[in-house]
Amino acid sequence: MSSNLNLAQNLDDFEALYMLLDDSHAGFDVGQQQIFNSQLLLLLSNHIGDMTVLRDACALARVKVEMIRPAAA
């Protein structure tokens, strides 16, 4: 099991993923979308199964959120 977060392009079809996610959210209200996202995250995290990779991914995601939408002053 690898303990490194793979940041290299590893997805063949980004557009297909975006369409899948969009379709998966169809018909959900905002609350249901949040539940769906949480369930998907938990399922994929279980599949990954490596806490080092998951910690690295969470840390990087947090940095990216702050870059995209900084906290209000």
C-alpha positions as CSV (number, residue, x, y, z in Angstrom):
1,M,0.0,0.0,0.0
2,S,1.4,3.4,-1.0
3,S,1.6,6.1,1.6
4,N,1.9,9.0,-0.9
5,L,-0.9,11.0,-2.3
6,N,-0.9,10.7,-6.1
7,L,-1.1,14.2,-7.5
8,A,-0.2,13.1,-11.1
9,Q,-3.0,13.0,-13.6
10,N,-4.7,9.6,-12.9
11,L,-8.1,10.1,-14.4
12,D,-8.7,9.4,-18.1
13,D,-11.8,11.5,-18.6
14,F,-12.4,14.5,-16.3
15,E,-15.5,15.5,-18.2
16,A,-17.1,12.1,-17.6
17,L,-16.4,12.4,-13.9
18,Y,-18.0,15.9,-13.8
19,M,-21.0,14.6,-15.7
20,L,-21.3,11.6,-13.3
21,L,-21.2,13.9,-10.2
22,D,-23.7,16.3,-11.8
23,D,-26.0,13.4,-12.6
24,S,-25.6,12.0,-9.2
25,H,-26.7,15.3,-7.6
26,A,-29.7,15.6,-9.9
27,G,-33.0,16.0,-8.0
28,F,-31.3,16.5,-4.6
29,D,-31.8,19.6,-2.5
30,V,-28.7,21.2,-1.0
31,G,-29.0,19.1,2.2
32,Q,-29.2,15.9,0.2
33,Q,-26.3,16.9,-1.9
34,Q,-24.2,17.4,1.2
35,I,-25.2,14.0,2.5
36,F,-24.4,12.4,-0.9
37,N,-20.9,14.1,-0.9
38,S,-20.2,12.9,2.6
39,Q,-21.3,9.4,1.8
40,L,-19.2,9.4,-1.4
41,L,-16.2,10.7,0.6
42,L,-16.6,8.0,3.2
43,L,-16.9,5.2,0.6
44,L,-13.8,6.4,-1.3
45,S,-11.8,6.9,1.9
46,N,-12.6,3.3,3.0
47,H,-11.5,2.2,-0.5
48,I,-8.2,4.1,-0.1
49,G,-7.7,2.8,3.4
50,D,-4.5,4.6,4.1
51,M,-4.7,7.3,6.8
52,T,-1.4,9.0,5.6
53,V,-2.9,9.5,2.1
54,L,-6.2,10.6,3.6
55,R,-4.5,13.2,5.9
56,D,-2.5,14.5,3.0
57,A,-5.6,14.8,0.8
58,C,-7.5,16.6,3.6
59,A,-4.7,19.0,4.2
60,L,-4.3,19.8,0.5
61,A,-8.1,20.2,0.0
62,R,-8.1,22.7,2.9
63,V,-5.3,24.7,1.4
64,K,-7.2,24.8,-2.0
65,V,-10.4,25.9,-0.3
66,E,-8.5,28.8,1.3
67,M,-7.0,29.7,-2.0
68,I,-10.3,29.6,-3.8
69,R,-12.4,31.2,-1.1
70,P,-10.4,32.8,1.8
71,A,-12.1,33.1,5.1
72,A,-14.0,36.3,5.7
73,A,-12.0,38.9,7.6
